[in-house]
Amino acid sequence: MSTFLSKAEVSELTGRKQRLKQIQQLASMNIDFTIDAFGWPKVLRKLVETRLGLSSSKLQEQEPILFNR
């Protein structure tokens, strides 16, 4: 499993497909992110899982969260 959410997962999280709109939505949601060399937002998977209410002990026990594709 990747350290970062995939582009599809970021799109599902933000409800946006365009990178600028994703960046704006992530900022409005107060979700920390960085920008890759191609201008796409990169979001740490663990940050999102923690924000959605999974504790670190539950993370080890549960299946990974998969967004609808």
C-alpha positions as CSV (number, residue, x, y, z in Angstrom):
1,M,0.0,0.0,0.0
2,S,1.3,3.4,-1.0
3,T,2.2,6.1,1.6
4,F,0.2,8.6,-0.4
5,L,-3.4,8.5,-1.7
6,S,-3.7,7.7,-5.4
7,K,-5.0,10.4,-7.8
8,A,-8.3,8.5,-7.9
9,E,-8.5,8.5,-4.1
10,V,-7.7,12.2,-3.9
11,S,-10.5,12.8,-6.5
12,E,-12.9,10.8,-4.4
13,L,-12.0,12.6,-1.2
14,T,-12.3,16.0,-2.7
15,G,-15.1,15.4,-5.2
16,R,-12.9,17.2,-7.8
17,K,-11.0,16.0,-10.8
18,Q,-9.0,19.0,-11.8
19,R,-5.8,19.4,-9.8
20,L,-6.3,23.1,-9.0
21,K,-9.8,22.4,-7.7
22,Q,-8.5,19.4,-5.7
23,I,-5.9,21.8,-4.1
24,Q,-8.5,24.3,-3.3
25,Q,-10.8,21.7,-1.8
26,L,-8.1,20.1,0.3
27,A,-7.2,23.5,1.7
28,S,-10.8,24.3,2.5
29,M,-11.0,20.9,4.3
30,N,-7.8,21.7,6.3
31,I,-6.1,18.6,5.0
32,D,-2.3,18.9,4.8
33,F,-0.8,18.1,1.4
34,T,2.2,18.7,-0.8
35,I,2.4,19.3,-4.5
36,D,4.4,16.9,-6.7
37,A,6.6,17.9,-9.6
38,F,3.6,17.7,-12.0
39,G,1.4,20.0,-9.9
40,W,-0.8,17.3,-8.4
41,P,-1.6,17.3,-4.7
42,K,-0.1,14.5,-2.6
43,V,-1.9,13.5,0.6
44,L,-0.5,11.1,3.2
45,R,-2.8,8.1,3.6
46,K,-2.2,7.9,7.3
47,L,-3.3,11.5,7.8
48,V,-6.7,10.8,6.1
49,E,-7.2,7.5,8.0
50,T,-6.5,9.3,11.3
51,R,-8.9,12.2,10.4
52,L,-11.6,9.7,9.5
53,G,-11.4,8.4,13.1
54,L,-9.2,5.3,12.9
55,S,-6.7,5.1,15.7
56,S,-3.2,3.7,15.0
57,S,-4.1,0.4,16.8
58,K,-7.2,0.1,14.6
59,L,-5.2,0.8,11.5
60,Q,-3.2,-2.4,12.1
61,E,-6.3,-4.5,12.6
62,Q,-8.5,-3.2,9.7
63,E,-8.5,-3.6,6.0
64,P,-7.3,-0.5,4.1
65,I,-9.9,2.1,3.2
66,L,-10.7,1.9,-0.5
67,F,-12.6,4.8,-2.1
68,N,-15.1,4.0,-4.8
69,R,-13.5,4.2,-8.3
